[in-house]
Amino acid sequence: MSKMHEFERAGGKVANDFKAIIADGEDMLKAAATVSGEGLAVARTKFEGRLKSARAALADASQPVLERTRETAAAANEYVRGNPWSVVGIALAAGALVGYLASRK
Protein backbone atom coordinates (compact mmCIF):
# COMPACT_ATOMS: atom_id res chain seq x y z
CA MET A 1 0.00 0.00 0.00
CA SER A 2 1.43 3.42 -0.91
CA LYS A 3 2.24 6.01 1.72
CA MET A 4 -0.26 8.42 0.20
CA HIS A 5 -3.03 5.82 0.40
CA GLU A 6 -2.11 5.13 4.02
CA PHE A 7 -2.21 8.85 4.77
CA GLU A 8 -5.62 9.28 3.11
CA ARG A 9 -7.00 6.28 5.01
CA ALA A 10 -5.62 7.56 8.31
CA GLY A 11 -6.93 11.06 7.54
CA GLY A 12 -10.40 9.65 6.98
CA LYS A 13 -10.20 7.82 10.29
CA VAL A 14 -9.10 11.02 12.04
CA ALA A 15 -12.03 12.92 10.49
CA ASN A 16 -14.45 10.21 11.65
CA ASP A 17 -12.92 10.27 15.15
CA PHE A 18 -13.33 14.04 15.34
CA LYS A 19 -16.97 13.75 14.26
CA ALA A 20 -17.48 11.17 17.00
CA ILE A 21 -15.79 13.46 19.54
CA ILE A 22 -18.12 16.30 18.58
CA ALA A 23 -21.15 14.02 18.88
CA ASP A 24 -19.94 12.74 22.26
CA GLY A 25 -19.32 16.31 23.41
CA GLU A 26 -22.89 17.21 22.48
CA ASP A 27 -24.13 14.13 24.39
CA MET A 28 -22.05 15.18 27.37
CA LEU A 29 -23.57 18.67 27.33
CA LYS A 30 -27.08 17.21 27.15
CA ALA A 31 -26.26 14.84 30.00
CA ALA A 32 -24.93 17.70 32.10
CA ALA A 33 -28.22 19.56 31.70
CA THR A 34 -30.71 16.71 32.13
CA VAL A 35 -29.14 13.61 33.68
CA SER A 36 -27.84 12.77 37.13
CA GLY A 37 -24.16 12.68 38.04
CA GLU A 38 -23.96 9.02 37.00
CA GLY A 39 -25.08 9.79 33.43
CA LEU A 40 -22.53 12.58 33.22
CA ALA A 41 -19.77 10.22 34.37
CA VAL A 42 -20.69 7.71 31.66
CA ALA A 43 -20.69 10.43 28.98
CA ARG A 44 -17.36 11.75 30.26
CA THR A 45 -15.74 8.29 30.14
CA LYS A 46 -17.02 7.73 26.61
CA PHE A 47 -15.75 11.18 25.55
CA GLU A 48 -12.29 10.53 27.03
CA GLY A 49 -12.06 7.22 25.14
CA ARG A 50 -12.93 8.90 21.85
CA LEU A 51 -10.40 11.66 22.51
CA LYS A 52 -7.62 9.13 23.16
CA SER A 53 -8.56 7.30 19.96
CA ALA A 54 -8.47 10.54 17.96
CA ARG A 55 -5.05 11.46 19.38
CA ALA A 56 -3.66 8.07 18.42
CA ALA A 57 -5.16 8.30 14.92
CA LEU A 58 -3.72 11.79 14.46
CA ALA A 59 -0.27 10.56 15.51
CA ASP A 60 -0.55 7.64 13.05
CA ALA A 61 -1.71 9.95 10.25
CA SER A 62 1.06 12.47 10.78
CA GLN A 63 3.89 9.90 10.76
CA PRO A 64 3.89 9.29 6.96
CA VAL A 65 3.80 13.06 6.37
CA LEU A 66 6.81 13.59 8.62
CA GLU A 67 8.73 10.79 6.91
CA ARG A 68 7.88 12.15 3.45
CA THR A 69 8.93 15.66 4.51
CA ARG A 70 12.27 14.38 5.79
CA GLU A 71 12.88 12.47 2.55
CA THR A 72 11.99 15.53 0.45
CA ALA A 73 14.22 17.81 2.53
CA ALA A 74 17.13 15.38 2.25
CA ALA A 75 16.69 15.14 -1.54
CA ALA A 76 16.49 18.93 -1.88
CA ASN A 77 19.58 19.36 0.28
CA GLU A 78 21.48 16.83 -1.80
CA TYR A 79 20.45 18.55 -5.06
CA VAL A 80 21.43 22.01 -3.77
CA ARG A 81 24.82 20.78 -2.61
CA GLY A 82 25.43 19.06 -5.96
CA ASN A 83 24.14 21.90 -8.17
CA PRO A 84 24.56 25.20 -6.31
CA TRP A 85 24.76 27.43 -9.40
CA SER A 86 21.68 25.88 -10.96
CA VAL A 87 19.76 26.61 -7.78
CA VAL A 88 21.02 30.19 -7.73
CA GLY A 89 19.93 30.63 -11.35
CA ILE A 90 16.49 29.18 -10.67
CA ALA A 91 16.05 31.40 -7.61
CA LEU A 92 17.14 34.45 -9.61
CA ALA A 93 14.71 33.65 -12.42
CA ALA A 94 11.87 33.05 -9.96
CA GLY A 95 12.62 36.32 -8.18
CA ALA A 96 12.69 38.22 -11.46
CA LEU A 97 9.36 36.69 -12.49
CA VAL A 98 7.74 37.57 -9.16
CA GLY A 99 9.16 41.09 -9.36
CA TYR A 100 7.86 41.52 -12.91
CA LEU A 101 4.40 40.24 -12.00
CA ALA A 102 4.28 42.43 -8.87
CA SER A 103 5.27 45.56 -10.81
CA ARG A 104 2.47 45.03 -13.35
CA LYS A 105 -0.24 45.53 -10.74
N, C-alpha and C positions, 0 to 999 in steps of 0.2 A: 504494500500500500504506500502511495507517495506521501511525502511530508505534508504537501498542500491538502491532500484529501484528509489526512489525520487532523490537520488544523481546522478544516471546515467542519469535520464531525465533532471535534471537541468544542468548537465555537457554538455549534448548534446545541450541544449539551449544556454549555454555560448559559445560553439564552433561555433554555427551558428551565434550568435551575433558578435563574433570576425571576422568571415568571412565577415559579412555584413559591419563591421567597416572598414576592409581592402578595400573592394570594394568601399565604400563611400569615403575613403581617396584617392583612385586612381581617382575617379570621381572629387574630389575636386582639385587634382593636374592638371587634364586635364582642368577643368574650369578655373583655375588660369592662364593657358597658353593661352587659346583660347577664353574665354568668358568675357563679360563685368563684371563690379563690381557687378551687380545685380545677374548674374548667380553664381558668387562666393559666394554671401551671401546666396543663396538658398542651395548650396552644403554644406556650413558651418553649416547652421541650421539643415539640414538633418544629417550631421555627428555628431553634438552635441547630437541630439536625440538618435541616435544609441549608442553613447558612454554612455549616461545615462542608457539606457536599458541594456547594457552589464554590467555596474557596479552593477545594481540592481540584475541581474541574477547571477553574481558572488557572491554577498552577500548571496543570497538565496541558492546557491549551497554549499557554505562553512559552512552554519549553521549546517546541519546534521553531517558534519565531525567534527566540534567543539564539538557538543553534544556527539558524539560517542567517541571522544578522552577523554573527561571528564569522561564519564562512565567507559572507559577502565582504565584510571589512578586511579579512585576511587577503582575499583575492584582489581587492582594490589596492591595498597596501603593497602587495607584490607587484602589481602592474605599475604603480607610481614609482616604485624603486627601480624597476627595470626600464621604464620609459619616461624619465622626468621631463624631457623637452617636449615630448608629445602632449603630456598633461598640461604643461605650461601653455602650449599653443592652443589646446582645446579650451582652457580657461580664458585665455585672451580673446578667442573668437566668441565664446559665450558672453563674456563681459561686453564686448563691442556690440553684439546683437541686442543685448538687454539695454545698453545705453542708447542705441539707435531707436529701439522701440519706445523707450521712455521719453525720448526727445520729440517724438512725433505727436505725442498727446499734448 
